[in-house]
Amino acid sequence: MVEKKSISFEEALRELEDIAEKLERGTLSLEDSIKAYERGMELKKVCSERLVDAEAKIEFLSKAPSGEIVKSAVKKKKDDVPSKPVEEDLF
């Protein structure tokens, strides 16, 4: 399994793109394809979790009744990931 702290979002995404290209080319053996797919699923989870975490840190600026600017953090649960149709979700 991929350690969340050991790989950056960008590294995970790059590796995921490489895996997708290899699988699309069809040059891997069945066993290697299965391993690549499993790795891709782990990387997808890491990327999804990182995106949810980033969204949760976004702050919106709003004005208080007094007119001063107030920062309020967006609170989003990790389970609140937008759902995508299964057929579009390669990884």
Secondary structure, DSSP 8 states (H G I E B T S, - for coil): ---GGGS-HHHHHHHHHHHHHHHHHT-S-HHHHHHHHHHHHHHHHHHHHHHHHHHHH-EEEEE-TTS-EEEEE----TT------GGG---
